[in-house]
Amino acid sequence: MNEFHANLARQLVKSPHWKWTAGMLVTWPNGNEFRVAQVSGIDGVNDTPNYPANGWGDEYPDRTAGLPHLEDPATLGCVLDLTRQRLSDPSWRPYPVSHDPSVTEWIAWRPSQRRQTLYPTEVAAVVAVLTMSSETLQFVCDL
């Protein structure tokens, strides 16, 4: 995972709206990666990911050290779902500013809003909406 995505992942796991979900790819500080098989706990919030019963978990006693691998399509889909849950809008998604491949900016918006916030990537837009304060979210997403 590149440093840009690692920084976004660090912001993400600190958010009160963050939770691990099955299917996410976890990247450990040493570079090893594992797919989450299930999540322990009752409510899923800030719980630790569990891995397939093959001994991998024994190698990493601090299961809070892993970061979601935001370059993985399945993980991004899970984070998008968390964002939609936060917004109570199953159709929300960020939009590209242009269909021109040389323009890489994305916006976080809803069709009813007139305000737009630009983000350098799709991942950055999704993470921003999931991690921003409720007051900022009210302004950006017109809730």
C-alpha positions in Angstrom: 0.0 0.0 0.0 1.4 3.4 -0.9 2.0 6.1 1.7 -1.0 8.2 0.5 -3.4 5.4 1.1 -1.6 4.4 4.4 -2.2 7.9 5.7 -5.9 7.8 4.7 -6.2 4.3 6.4 -4.7 5.7 9.6 -7.3 8.5 9.6 -10.0 6.0 8.9 -9.3 3.6 11.8 -9.3 6.5 14.2 -12.9 7.5 13.2 -15.7 6.8 15.5 -17.6 5.6 12.4 -15.0 3.0 11.5 -15.5 -0.7 11.9 -13.9 -3.8 10.4 -16.1 -5.9 8.1 -15.6 -9.3 6.6 -13.9 -9.2 3.2 -11.6 -6.3 4.0 -7.9 -6.7 3.3 -5.7 -5.8 6.3 -2.1 -4.7 5.8 0.3 -5.1 8.8 3.2 -2.8 9.5 5.6 -5.5 8.2 3.8 -5.6 4.9 1.9 -8.9 5.3 -1.7 -8.9 4.2 -4.7 -10.9 5.3 -8.4 -10.9 4.4 -10.8 -10.5 7.3 -12.9 -13.6 7.7 -15.1 -12.3 10.5 -15.2 -9.6 13.1 -15.2 -10.3 16.8 -17.5 -8.5 19.3 -21.1 -7.6 19.5 -21.5 -4.3 17.7 -18.6 -4.4 15.3 -17.4 -0.9 16.2 -13.6 -0.8 16.7 -13.6 -4.5 17.0 -10.6 -6.5 15.9 -10.6 -8.6 12.7 -10.3 -12.3 12.9 -8.5 -14.3 10.3 -8.9 -17.8 8.9 -7.8 -20.5 11.4 -4.4 -21.2 9.9 -2.2 -19.8 12.6 -1.8 -16.3 11.0 -3.4 -14.7 14.1 -0.8 -16.1 16.4 1.9 -14.1 14.5 0.1 -10.8 15.2 -1.0 -10.6 18.9 -1.8 -6.9 18.5 -4.6 -7.1 16.0 -5.2 -3.3 16.2 -1.9 -2.6 14.4 -3.4 -3.5 10.9 -4.7 -1.0 8.5 -7.4 -1.4 5.8 -5.7 -1.8 2.4 -7.5 1.0 0.5 -6.1 0.0 -2.9 -8.0 -3.3 -2.7 -11.3 -3.1 -4.5 -13.2 -5.3 -1.9 -11.9 -3.1 1.0 -12.9 0.1 -0.8 -16.4 -1.4 -1.4 -16.7 -2.2 2.3 -15.6 1.4 3.2 -18.1 2.8 0.7 -20.8 0.7 2.4 -19.8 2.1 5.8 -20.1 5.6 4.3 -23.5 4.8 2.9 -24.6 3.5 6.3 -23.4 6.7 7.9 -25.4 8.8 5.4 -28.4 6.5 5.5 -28.2 6.7 1.7 -27.7 3.4 -0.1 -27.0 5.1 -3.5 -24.4 7.7 -2.4 -21.1 7.6 -4.2 -18.4 10.1 -5.1 -18.3 11.4 -8.6 -15.4 12.1 -11.0 -15.1 15.7 -11.9 -14.5 14.8 -15.5 -14.6 11.8 -17.8 -11.3 12.9 -19.1 -8.7 10.3 -17.7 -6.2 13.1 -17.2 -8.4 14.8 -14.6 -8.3 12.7 -11.4 -10.3 14.8 -9.0 -13.5 13.5 -7.4 -16.3 15.3 -5.6 -18.4 14.2 -2.6 -22.0 15.4 -3.1 -25.6 14.5 -3.3 -27.8 15.4 -6.3 -29.8 17.8 -4.2 -26.8 19.8 -3.0 -25.2 22.8 -4.7 -21.9 22.6 -2.8 -19.0 20.5 -3.9 -15.8 19.5 -2.2 -12.9 18.3 -4.4 -10.7 15.3 -3.5 -7.6 14.0 -5.3 -9.0 10.4 -5.6 -12.1 8.4 -5.2 -10.7 6.7 -2.1 -9.9 10.1 -0.5 -13.5 11.3 -1.1 -15.0 8.2 0.5 -12.7 8.3 3.5 -13.3 12.0 4.0 -17.0 11.6 4.2 -16.8 8.7 6.6 -14.3 10.5 8.9 -15.5 14.1 8.9 -17.4 15.6 11.8 -21.2 15.7 11.8 -21.1 19.5 11.4 -18.8 19.3 8.4 -20.8 16.5 6.9 -24.0 18.6 7.2 -22.3 21.3 5.1 -20.7 19.0 2.5 -23.4 16.5 2.0 -26.4 18.6 2.6 -28.0 16.4 5.2 
